[in-house]
Amino acid sequence: MLGADPHPDRDPANLPKGTVKMSDSTPVTFGALARQSLRILPEWPQLLRGAWNLATLSRDQHRSVGARLASLARSQPQRPFLRFEDRAWTYAEFNAWTNRCAAALRTRGIGSTQTVGILMDNRPEVLAALFGTIKLGAVAAMFNPQQRGEVLAHSITLSAPKILIVGTECLEAMQSLPESVALAACRLMHVGPGPCPDGYEDFETAVAMAADTDPAQTADVTLGQACFHIYTSGTTGLPKASVMTHYRWFRSMAGLGQLSLRLRRDDVLYCALPLYHNNALTVSLGAVLGAGACLALDRKFSASRFWEQIRHHQATAFCYIGELCRYLLNRPPDPRDREHRVRAIIGNGLRPDIWDAFKTRFGIDYISEFYTASECNLAFSNGFGLDRTAGFCPLAYAIVQFDAETETAPRDAEGRMTRVTRGGTGLLITEISERAPFDGYTQASANDAKLLRDVFKPGDRWFNTGDLVRDQGWRHIQFVDRVGDTYRWKGENVATTQVEAAFVGIPGIEEAIVYGVEVPGSDGRAGMAALRLDGDEFDGLALADTLFARLPKYAVPLFIRLRVEQDVTSTFKYRKVDLKRQGFDPAEVGEPLYALFDRERGYEPLDGAAHTGILQGQRRPA
């Protein structure tokens, strides 16, 4: 069970089977909305501008992300657009760079609807390459640099890029690809530092020789066209390529940026999140371009130097994920915690249990929490700056009853789902319509798995978010948790089937069941694997070494449970409900447990003392 019952007078023992509950619930009232509306009254012109832009968008309009950059380069050429470490680019300078990238790609055969893959860590070259791509009406496939082997090969296959631009830091990832991956039809280009390796063409040399005028093809791009592929974990255990259109990007710019965050031209938004995620690529970049402001980009997030970088760039805003905020709050208090210019932040996943503490300690006046997903057809946005809410959405959605035991939304005798009452928690689904289309994935089969039909009436279609939320009233929601076979850890979605596949072929392991468990003081759920051995002695160090070689670091399970037999249903499906409930508590489990405290030592026995240390924050799994 999750959290507080909206009907506290009921005996918890009499709750219906599968009822979902949550803690730290905060109802939204008319009074709170009225007070916040008065408080943000000076910003209402920006809010109304965003609302107007959001309402007037149409998929057939000749507008695009690249055209937005070019327009700002003409109207405010000398204003700063990008800061990175100790370098800076004006709008005019950066736009010219992207034009040279576009020209270099065009001469190598890239045109409308074709795909260019980008595999690099955060740096300005990523933005230059992707803008050069989308200015031609092509699609930028934003590959995750943490992926390796079969997983990276699958991602590349999904998008089938005609050109793949690879940074030096990702050459090792390319070397991990199996020989069977088809790259013969893909032109490889390299971005330094360092010499260009064999089999690659030097991208920077090609760009330096190209023209810097705005490409004519940009004017032909419409909002309905795709601009990015963003990769997300799915039920197959392998990544899915969700399609981001210019239309959805502009909706984010207007809704999350102009309507909710409301940056000004003189603002600087600091972003340390990876550019292969929409929080950086769409939310952060959209908020900046929506205001004509400046983006301060960092290579990666570091809790120890976060505020130092904020001060270095004189940032007035930043984008977060919930885990980032928890890391910052877990740092020792510093006398300079409030020595910054940040007045507003935007992101998702800031949990209610740390909301007030984070806001108070760092002196953040305005938190614009939102809810959406890479493939979701709408978003919730906290445009009023209320506490402990993911905001509101004017489009059609529903929160339906959800059975935690079966992890399904039950239907009545007529085959219809049932909405929860105000204050209740359930599965969030969003209606698919002309105003809120579902752009889906590159694979049609993946689309079908996310759609619900005939939910409230014959012929209707809804997107299944796979998330539990609470109805706070006044069309506001509060995020509770993810459901199903995907859990979130270290800001990444982890598919249990992908992790289970990593156990295949490891000597001594017969079966592996993977699931997420809650760890006190951490956002999301950590991976745990229940293993059935074939009688061999358990080697925790060897297992850890194998898993780190096969999986991204964030996907390696932190806990292991050894079992004699696995529980299955009558249809031979593994039972995970009790495994999740028992977690890694030795008193509850009664079977051998192991935890990963140090990668160099591998999985070590987890006894009562170690469990207590984790609960009290004295020991932390790796």
Order of alpha helices (4+ residues) and beta strands (2+ residues): alpha-alpha-alpha-beta-beta-alpha-beta-alpha-beta-alpha-beta-alpha-beta-beta-alpha-beta-beta-alpha-beta-alpha-beta-alpha-beta-alpha-beta-alpha-beta-beta-beta-beta-alpha-beta-beta-beta-beta-beta-alpha-beta-beta-alpha-beta-alpha-alpha-beta-beta-alpha
